[in-house]
Amino acid sequence: MLFSQDDQLNKKRYQIIKIVGGGGLGIAYLAKDTKKNCLVVIKHLNKIQLQTIFKNRPDFDKFFDDELQQNFINEVVTLASFDHPNIVKTYPNVLEETGVQCMVMD
């Protein structure tokens, strides 16, 4: 887990409330958007889990920083372009906290 309860991200705009889930590739947190005074979900790649999946890559750190995080950013941009009631709204801005890319969703 990268963030803990009450951590503040993006120049104190988002305050972490709690972790809400973690899967094979990512970790999601419930957070308060202090600017809009609403709840959002912040998600980032789970580096530890991905390291297990790609354990045979001696260049994993470079691969994570260069390729996996860029794919994550591309996913954020693609998801943000969708407007459908069955797809969660994703904001196009990607946060970078402690060297990890994060997406913000309703």
HUMOUR-V912340 format. One record per residue. PHI is phi in radians with two decimals (999 if undefined). Layout:
phi:PHI
phi:PHI
//
This chain:
phi:999
phi:-1.46
phi:-2.01
phi:-2.13
phi:-0.94
phi:1.33
phi:-1.06
phi:-2.01
phi:-2.09
phi:0.93
phi:1.00
phi:1.23
phi:-1.22
phi:-1.98
phi:-2.04
phi:-1.18
phi:-1.71
phi:-2.92
phi:-1.37
phi:-1.99
phi:3.06
phi:-2.64
phi:-2.06
phi:-1.16
phi:-2.05
phi:-2.53
phi:-2.21
phi:-2.09
phi:-2.23
phi:-1.46
phi:-2.48
phi:-1.79
phi:-1.48
phi:-1.25
phi:-1.34
phi:-1.68
phi:0.94
phi:-2.52
phi:-1.62
phi:-2.41
phi:-2.00
phi:-2.01
phi:-2.24
phi:-2.47
phi:-1.17
phi:-1.61
phi:-1.05
phi:-1.11
phi:-1.16
phi:-1.14
phi:-1.10
phi:-1.17
phi:-1.13
phi:-1.80
phi:-1.09
phi:-1.54
phi:-1.67
phi:-1.17
phi:-1.74
phi:-0.99
phi:-1.04
phi:-1.16
phi:-1.04
phi:-1.09
phi:-1.19
phi:-1.55
phi:-1.70
phi:-1.13
phi:-1.22
phi:-1.16
phi:-1.08
phi:-1.09
phi:-1.07
phi:-1.06
phi:-1.12
phi:-1.04
phi:-1.09
phi:-1.13
phi:-1.06
phi:-1.14
phi:-1.42
phi:-1.46
phi:-2.40
phi:-2.57
phi:-1.11
phi:-1.69
phi:-2.11
phi:-1.06
phi:-1.27
phi:-1.98
phi:-1.50
phi:-1.26
phi:-1.38
phi:-1.78
phi:-1.57
phi:-2.09
phi:-2.23
phi:0.83
phi:1.37
phi:-2.10
phi:-1.37
phi:-2.27
phi:-1.90
phi:-2.05
phi:-2.33
phi:-1.09
//
